[in-house]
């Protein structure tokens, strides 16, 4: 059974004709073929998932911003009616507990969010900026030492190791183990087909076991990192049990570098394809925060956010019934012509706001301040230090990941 549809079916009124979803992107930072047709259908339509199930697809920005915080839509991945985008997600749902933060509802979600939120505030992230800058410079030193004219994989050499080092530092994970996590995190978030479902589950279990062991080591020799603080203030005071703490750390570790690394790679590709935009940023690096906001909107790498209806919801002339699956497409919401002028254009001068690339409502990305800082520093440093950077292969030959959870590329060959 296939997981994606390269050429979507013609939309019709009946759910039996709902097009297959998700759809493979051909360009990693642009809408996949078929999204224009879905967008024209209005803010809500229906799609067919890999297992034949029909689900609601939300494409309108205003409608999505109304539904994101609606308590009648649940993030509970253990609900048997929760929509699944790939066999891999079914394998993950067979875990003994729901993934903290991303797979639970309030009040559990609110308690877990309060545990970790203070470490991702603006002040705390700003204190990390010198270390982030140092990581960026060190990685570019190594890359540039290979000399001009060589081809390197920017994802492996720069975009992935920098955020990986930062989240390891923040959590208190030894950075010498980062290759162990980098490989397994990609399996957790990017594996797609049925044959990869067991691989994804194994990778998650291995990361979980490592962090459980690290908790034991930190209990014996406490430090001053986020994980140490969670052990002292949450685990030892009985606010969480050991499994929940290990799973929380796993979610933070996996999502804390895989998302940002993909955004650095995709942003680099997009800006190389828009040299006038890159020239504006090189001329004035103070525009980088605004540019990062626009690049997040434009690429929308966390495109498909799934929910399940716990109650009937009447909206826009449709009835979402209890038990129905609902998918909020951040890409389509961020390309809504009613909310954004020239929605399909990359414009680093665009005023910030109203995009949902980090989600919206109570589940809005907890690490967005850190992700913004990492992207600002990574992109500004890269373009300043490597002014002749270019792709080493045609853009349409850059390998695009399967469209599950995160959009991205598996490698990004560049030269200078």
Buried (B, 14 or more C-beta within 10 A) or exposed (E): EEBBBEEBBEBEEEEEEBBBBBBBBEBBBBBBBBBEBBBEEEBBBBBBBBEEBBBBBBBBBBBBBBBBEBEBBBBBBBBEBBBBBBBBBBBBBEBEEBBBBBBBBEEBBEBBBEBBEEBBEEEBBEEBEEBBBEBBEEBBEEBBEEEEEEEBBBBBBBBBBBBBBBBBBBBBBEBEEBEBBBEBBBBBBBBBBBEBBEBBBBBBBBBBEBBBEBBEEBBEEEEEBBBBBBBBEBBEEEBBEEEBBBBBBBBBBBBBBBBBBBBBBBBBBBBBBBEEBBEBBBEEBEBBBBBBBBBBBBBBBBBBBBBBBBEEBEBBEBEBEEBBBBBBBBBBBBBBEEBBEEBEEBBBEBEEEBBBBBBBBBBEBBBBBBBBBBBBBBBBBBBEBBEEBEBBBEEEEBEBBBBBBBBBBBEBBBBB
